[in-house]
Structure formats: structure tokens, C-alpha cells
Amino acid sequence: MFDLIMKDILGTPAILVGLFALFGLLLQKKGIADVISGTLKTIMGFIILGAGAGVLIGALDIFGSMFEKAFNIEGIIPNNEAIVALAQNSFGAETAMIMLIGMLVNILLARFTKFKYIFLTGHHTMFMACLLAAVLSTSGLNGFALVAIGSLILGALMVLLPALLQPTVREITGSDDIAVGHFGSIGYFAAAKIGKLTGNKEKSTEEVKVPKSLGFLRDSSVALALTMTIMFFVVALVAGKGYIEKELSGGTNFLVFSLLQAITFAAGVFIILAGVRMLIAEIVPAFKGIADKVVPNAKPALDCPIVFPFAPNAVIIGFLSSFVAGLISMFLLPVFGLAVIVPGLVPHFFTGAAAGVFGNATGGRRGAVIGAFANGLLISFLPALLLPVLGSLGFKGTTFGDSDFGVVGILIGYIIKLFS
């Protein structure tokens, strides 16, 4: 029963968000038809978002294989899912308890403090709970003390980080109805601040003047497909026809295969945007019930793609800029005596794209480029700095990818070292 609740219900983001929508609609005493429709559409929106992410990640994995072959790069690729899977053998029960109690702490803090955010990105909640269990264990903590301290830290992060981003989220969305609940927040905050310092928000990425002959580029899906086609073709030509047709494409011509993967990537982004729109349309009205009855004025803090529809051009720019920063970091990291972090395309797409949107909101086109570049540096250097903390636990070969995991893990590791 415990596994059912923790892994299959609370550990499944679509079900978690659906439960909150159901609870909210029931509190508003909506009719049975509205309750069923609102709950199912909320879950459906999240599943569509996840399906788009799956399509996109499939194309990125192929691009990553081609990239490694083309440039013969070896190093550590940050992957949240991989390190959590490794850690479950040692800290599975602690992770589950920190996640469950941390969510309760989140609701209590939202109810009794000015930070009115309910963090609904379930998989990131689990990832952070796992990080906290692993790092706190290095101090000699175990049992009740480990779970209690981990839960308090997790619950605090679940309200404080959305609050940190909310002023910029209001600029992005034009409203105060939703928040961003994603543990890449330090990267987005840095992008917004750097964008403000270096750019001009009046010159938005969404107002780029396109000649009539190139009018088709106004469609972000087409622009993204063309951008990714160029990237795939360049990497495919270097990786070589033989490798791609033997190892990846199943005999399909390597350029045709690359073209299809580029368009598949763009289709994945299109599906994500459709899922986000459906999710917002359902979760915001449903959440009103929770806000009115349980946590007055509460806001749902949702996954980072929630901001993508508000600046689709910034999504493309942010991804590319963050990825370039990751490539440059590969050569800089050894200079500082750090392990080589190979840029993972999944974290660079999701956090880089979101950082581009945040940078654009405060600094326009220049803000999107420089802000996302700063995010790319953060998600390259922070995982490298986190490695020694995790290495002592035997988790070598991978590390957490997004900025908040690095900041939290390094800070706790430093505090433990200071007092041990």
C-alpha cells in the first residue's frame, strides 16, 4: 500500500495534478459532469505534455549519440533519472518519506506564511527528496532525524523557489494565476537578472522582423524544425553515413533519417505546447477551490514548460544559447581541475528554453541569449562541483543536471563539512 501511494500515485505527476484538480473542483461543489471533465482534462493535459517530452527526448537521445560519435567526447552526462535510480537501492525509504512529509510541509507553509505556492511537479519533488536523503546521510544522520530535516528543507524549497521567480513569471504570463515549480529555478532567476542588466525588454524575441519571403519562419514550429535540421545535418555529416545507417537508422539513408529526427523534435515541442495550454485551461479554475477553502490565494507551481507558449522564439534561442555554453564549458572545466561534463541535451533544452523565456521577459532578445548562456554555464559547473559530494556515496559516472540540485547539494555538503 505504501509503494502504491508513494510511487504510483504521488510519484506520478499526472495523477498528482489530477488529484489536486479533483479536490479543487469538489471544494467548489461543481456538478459531477464538471468534476469528471475538469479532472480528466487536467490529467490529459499533463499526459500530452509528457508524451511531447517523450517524443522530443527520443530525438535528443539520437542527436546525443551522433554528437558523441562525431566529436569523440567522453565525460559525465548529468541525468536526474539515472542517479535517482542508482540511489533508490540505498535511500529508497528515506526518499519516499521525505517526499511525502515534504509535500505536507509545503501545504502548511503555503497556508500559514505569505508564500502561497503548491509545488505540483511531482517527479522533481522526488528527485530533490532523493538528493537530500543522499547528501544528509553523509553527515551521519539517519532515521527520524534525516527524514525530519530533509522534509523541512524540501517543503521550504517548494515554496521559496517559486516565490523567487514569481515577479518575472507575472511579466511573462501577464497574470498572477500560475507559478513555476521546477528545480532549475536558480538558473531562471540568474537569466532574468542578467537579462535585465544586459538587454532591453522592449526588443522582444517575439517581435523579430522577418522578410515576407521568409514569412514561414514566423511559425515557431517551422523555425525550430529548420534549426534542428541544420544541427542534425552538420553532426550527421561528421559522424558519418556508416555509423548512422548501421547503428541508429536501421538502414535508412542517414540524411533522410536526420531530417525525420529534426522534424520529430519540433513535433515534440508542438505536442508539449498543446499539453501546456490544456493544462493551464483546466488547472487554474480547478485550483481556485483549494485557494478559497484550504490555502487562500494559493497558486499552482507547475513544470517549466508552462512558460513556453508565452515566448516560443525565446524557447529556441534559449536552448541553443544554453547548449553553446555547455560546449564551451567542456573545455573550461578541466582548466579549473573539474570533471568534464558533457552537455546533456535534455537539461539544456528544458532549462535553457525556460531561461530564454525568463531572460527575454526582462531583457528582450539580448537577455534571452545571455541569460540562457548563463544558465548553460550553471548547469555545467554546478554538476561538476556536486560530483565530489555524491562521489563519496559511490554514485560515480552521473550527477544531477538542473541548477537547484547543484546549489542545494553543494551548500548542504559544505555545511556538513564545516560542522563535522
C-alpha positions in Angstrom: 0.0 0.0 0.0 2.9 2.4 0.9 4.5 1.7 -2.5 1.1 2.3 -4.2 0.7 5.7 -2.6 4.3 6.9 -2.9 5.4 5.6 -6.3 2.2 5.0 -8.3 0.0 7.9 -7.1 2.2 10.7 -5.6 5.2 9.7 -7.8 3.1 10.1 -11.0 2.9 13.8 -11.9 -0.3 13.4 -14.0 -2.2 11.7 -11.1 -0.9 14.1 -8.5 -2.0 17.2 -10.5 -5.3 15.4 -11.3 -5.9 14.8 -7.6 -5.4 18.5 -6.9 -7.8 19.4 -9.7 -10.4 16.9 -8.4 -10.0 18.2 -4.8 -10.4 21.8 -6.0 -13.5 21.1 -8.1 -15.1 19.2 -5.2 -14.4 22.1 -2.8 -16.2 24.4 -5.3 -19.2 22.0 -5.2 -19.1 21.7 -9.0 -21.5 19.3 -10.7 -20.5 15.7 -11.4 -20.0 16.4 -15.1 -17.7 19.4 -14.4 -15.7 17.4 -11.8 -15.2 14.5 -14.2 -14.4 16.7 -17.2 -12.0 19.0 -15.3 -10.1 16.2 -13.6 -9.7 14.1 -16.8 -8.7 17.1 -18.9 -6.1 18.1 -16.3 -4.6 14.6 -16.3 -4.9 14.5 -20.1 -3.1 17.8 -20.4 -0.2 16.5 -18.3 -0.1 13.3 -20.2 0.0 15.2 -23.5 2.9 17.3 -22.1 4.7 14.1 -21.1 4.1 12.5 -24.4 5.6 15.5 -26.2 8.6 15.3 -23.8 9.0 11.6 -24.7 8.9 12.3 -28.4 11.4 15.2 -28.0 13.8 13.2 -25.7 13.8 10.3 -28.2 15.1 12.7 -30.9 17.6 14.3 -28.5 19.0 10.9 -27.5 19.7 10.1 -31.1 21.3 13.5 -31.6 23.4 12.9 -28.5 24.6 9.5 -29.8 25.5 11.2 -33.2 27.2 14.0 -31.4 29.4 11.7 -29.2 30.4 9.7 -32.2 31.1 12.8 -34.3 33.3 14.5 -31.8 34.6 11.6 -29.8 33.7 13.2 -26.5 33.9 11.3 -23.2 32.7 12.6 -19.9 29.9 12.6 -17.3 26.4 13.3 -18.6 24.1 14.7 -15.9 20.9 12.7 -15.7 18.4 13.1 -12.9 16.6 9.9 -13.6 19.8 7.8 -13.7 21.2 9.0 -10.4 17.8 8.6 -8.7 17.6 5.1 -10.0 21.1 4.4 -8.5 20.2 6.0 -5.2 17.0 4.1 -4.7 18.8 1.0 -3.6 20.4 2.8 -0.7 17.9 5.6 0.1 14.5 4.4 -1.3 12.6 4.5 2.0 14.1 7.8 3.1 13.4 9.4 -0.3 9.7 8.3 -0.1 9.2 9.6 3.4 11.0 13.0 2.7 8.8 13.4 -0.4 5.5 12.7 1.4 6.2 14.8 4.5 7.9 17.5 2.4 4.6 17.9 0.5 2.7 18.3 3.7 5.2 20.9 4.9 4.7 22.7 1.6 0.9 22.9 2.2 1.4 24.0 5.8 3.9 26.8 4.8 1.5 27.9 2.0 -1.3 28.0 4.5 0.4 29.9 7.3 3.0 32.0 5.5 3.0 34.6 2.8 4.4 32.1 0.3 1.2 30.8 -1.3 2.6 28.2 -3.7 1.7 24.5 -4.0 4.5 22.7 -5.8 2.9 20.3 -8.3 5.9 18.9 -10.3 5.9 15.5 -8.6 9.0 14.0 -10.3 11.2 16.9 -9.3 9.9 16.6 -5.7 11.1 13.0 -5.7 14.5 14.0 -7.3 15.1 16.6 -4.6 14.0 14.3 -1.9 16.5 11.7 -3.1 19.3 14.3 -3.2 18.5 15.4 0.3 18.4 11.8 1.6 21.8 11.1 0.0 23.6 14.2 1.0 22.3 14.4 4.6 23.3 10.8 5.1 27.0 11.9 4.7 26.7 13.8 8.0 25.8 10.6 9.9 22.1 11.5 10.1 19.7 8.6 9.7 16.2 7.5 10.6 13.8 10.1 12.0 16.3 13.0 12.1 17.3 12.5 8.5 13.6 12.4 7.3 12.6 15.4 9.5 15.4 17.7 8.4 15.1 16.6 4.8 11.3 17.2 4.8 11.6 20.7 6.2 14.3 21.6 3.7 12.2 20.2 0.8 9.0 21.9 1.9 10.8 25.2 2.3 12.3 24.9 -1.2 8.9 24.1 -2.7 7.5 27.5 -1.6 10.6 29.7 -1.6 11.9 28.9 -5.1 8.5 29.6 -6.9 8.3 32.8 -4.8 11.8 33.8 -6.1 10.6 33.5 -9.7 7.1 34.9 -9.4 7.8 38.6 -10.2 9.3 37.5 -13.6 6.5 34.9 -14.1 4.0 37.8 -13.8 5.9 39.6 -16.5 5.9 36.5 -18.7 2.3 35.5 -18.4 0.7 38.9 -17.7 -1.2 37.4 -14.7 -0.6 36.0 -11.2 -2.6 32.8 -11.6 0.3 30.3 -12.0 3.9 29.9 -10.8 6.9 27.8 -11.9 7.6 24.8 -9.8 10.8 23.3 -11.2 14.3 22.8 -9.6 16.1 24.8 -12.3 14.9 28.0 -10.5 18.4 29.4 -9.8 19.2 29.2 -13.5 16.0 31.0 -14.4 16.5 33.7 -11.7 20.0 34.3 -12.9 18.8 34.5 -16.5 16.2 37.1 -15.6 18.6 39.2 -13.6 21.4 39.0 -16.2 18.8 39.7 -18.9 17.7 42.9 -17.1 21.3 44.1 -16.8 22.4 43.4 -20.4 19.3 43.7 -22.5 16.2 45.7 -23.4 12.8 44.1 -22.8 11.2 46.3 -25.3 13.1 44.4 -28.1 11.4 41.0 -27.5 12.3 37.8 -29.3 8.7 37.6 -30.3 8.9 40.8 -32.4 11.7 39.8 -34.7 11.0 41.3 -38.1 11.0 38.6 -40.8 11.1 39.5 -44.5 8.0 38.5 -46.4 9.9 35.9 -48.4 10.8 34.2 -45.1 7.3 34.6 -43.6 7.1 30.9 -42.9 9.7 31.4 -40.1 7.1 33.3 -38.1 5.7 29.9 -37.3 7.9 28.8 -34.3 7.4 25.1 -35.2 8.7 25.6 -38.7 11.6 27.7 -37.4 12.5 25.1 -34.8 12.3 22.2 -37.4 14.7 24.1 -39.7 17.1 25.0 -36.9 17.2 21.4 -35.8 17.6 20.1 -39.3 20.7 22.2 -39.8 22.1 20.9 -36.5 21.3 17.3 -37.3 22.8 17.5 -40.8 26.1 19.1 -39.5 26.5 16.4 -36.8 25.4 13.6 -39.2 28.0 14.6 -41.8 30.8 14.5 -39.2 29.5 11.3 -37.5 29.5 9.5 -40.9 27.0 7.7 -43.0 28.2 4.3 -42.0 27.7 4.7 -38.3 24.3 6.2 -38.5 22.9 3.7 -41.0 24.3 0.7 -39.1 23.8 1.8 -35.5 20.9 4.2 -35.5 18.7 4.4 -38.6 18.2 0.7 -39.4 19.5 1.2 -42.9 17.5 4.4 -43.7 19.6 7.0 -45.5 21.5 9.0 -42.9 20.3 12.4 -44.2 16.7 11.3 -44.5 16.9 9.9 -41.0 18.4 13.1 -39.7 15.7 15.2 -41.3 13.0 13.0 -39.8 14.5 13.3 -36.3 14.8 17.1 -36.6 11.1 17.3 -37.5 10.2 14.8 -34.8 12.0 17.1 -32.3 9.8 20.0 -33.5 6.7 17.9 -33.3 7.6 17.0 -29.7 7.8 20.7 -28.8 4.4 21.3 -30.6 2.8 18.5 -28.5 4.3 19.9 -25.3 2.8 23.4 -26.0 -0.6 21.8 -26.7 -0.5 19.9 -23.4 0.5 23.0 -21.5 -2.4 25.0 -23.0 -4.9 22.3 -22.0 -3.3 22.0 -18.5 -3.5 25.7 -17.8 -7.1 26.0 -19.1 -8.2 23.3 -16.6 -5.9 23.5 -13.5 -6.2 27.3 -12.9 -10.1 27.3 -12.5 -9.9 23.9 -10.6 -7.2 25.2 -8.2 -9.5 28.1 -7.2 -11.3 25.7 -4.8 -8.1 24.9 -3.0 -7.1 28.5 -2.9 -10.5 29.6 -1.5 -11.0 26.8 1.1 -7.7 25.3 2.2 -4.8 27.7 1.2 -6.3 31.1 0.5 -4.8 32.8 -2.6 -2.7 29.7 -3.4 -1.0 29.4 -6.8 -0.2 26.1 -8.6 3.6 25.9 -9.2 3.9 23.9 -12.4 6.7 22.4 -14.5 9.0 24.8 -16.5 7.3 24.1 -20.0 4.4 26.1 -18.6 6.1 29.3 -19.8 7.0 28.0 -23.3 3.8 29.2 -25.1 4.4 32.8 -23.9 7.6 33.2 -26.0 8.1 30.4 -28.5 11.0 32.2 -30.2 12.8 32.6 -26.9 12.4 28.8 -26.4 14.6 28.1 -29.5 17.1 30.9 -28.7 17.4 29.8 -25.1 18.0 26.1 -25.9 20.7 26.9 -28.5 22.4 29.5 -26.3 22.4 27.2 -23.2 23.8 24.3 -25.3 26.6 26.5 -26.7 27.5 27.4 -23.1 27.6 23.7 -22.3 30.0 23.0 -25.2 32.3 25.9 -24.2 32.2 24.6 -20.5 33.6 21.2 -21.6 36.9 22.9 -22.4 36.8 25.2 -19.4 36.1 22.6 -16.7 39.5 20.8 -16.9 41.2 24.2 -16.5 39.6 24.5 -13.1 40.5 20.9 -12.2 36.9 19.7 -12.5 35.5 16.7 -14.3 34.3 17.1 -17.9 30.5 17.5 -18.0 29.2 16.6 -21.5 26.2 18.8 -22.2 23.1 16.8 -21.8 20.6 17.8 -24.4 17.5 17.2 -22.2 18.5 19.6 -19.4 19.9 22.1 -21.9 16.6 22.1 -23.8 14.2 22.3 -20.9 16.1 24.6 -18.6 17.8 26.5 -21.4 14.5 27.2 -23.1 12.9 28.3 -19.9 15.9 30.5 -19.1 15.5 32.1 -22.6 11.9 32.9 -21.8 12.9 34.5 -18.4 15.8 36.4 -20.0 13.5 37.7 -22.8 10.9 38.9 -20.2 13.5 41.2 -18.6 16.0 41.9 -21.4 14.4 41.0 -24.7 16.5 39.3 -27.4 19.9 40.0 -25.8 18.5 39.0 -22.4 17.3 35.7 -23.9 20.7 34.9 -25.4 22.9 36.0 -22.5 20.5 34.8 -19.7 20.2 31.3 -21.3 24.0 31.2 -21.8 24.4 31.9 -18.1 22.0 29.0 -17.3 24.2 26.8 -19.6 27.3 27.6 -17.6 25.5 27.0 -14.3 24.2 23.5 -15.3 27.7 22.6 -16.5 29.8 23.9 -13.5 27.3 23.0 -10.7 27.1 19.3 -11.6 30.9 19.2 -11.7 31.1 20.8 -8.2 28.4 18.4 -6.9 30.3 15.3 -8.0 32.7 15.1 -5.0 29.7 15.2 -2.6 28.0 12.4 -4.4 31.2 10.5 -5.3 31.7 9.8 -1.6 28.5 7.8 -1.7 29.6 5.7 -4.7 27.5 7.5 -7.3 30.2 7.9 -9.9 29.5 8.4 -13.6 26.5 10.6 -13.3 25.1 13.5 -11.4 22.0 15.7 -11.1 21.5 18.1 -14.0 19.5 21.1 -13.0 20.8 24.1 -11.2 18.9 23.9 -7.9 20.1 20.3 -7.2 23.7 21.6 -7.5 23.2 24.6 -5.3 21.4 22.7 -2.6 23.7 19.7 -2.6 26.9 21.8 -2.6 25.6 24.1 0.2 24.5 21.2 2.4 27.8 19.4 1.7 29.7 22.5 2.7 27.7 23.0 5.9 28.2 19.3 6.9 32.0 19.7 6.2 32.0 22.9 8.3 30.5 21.3 11.4 31.8 17.8 11.1 
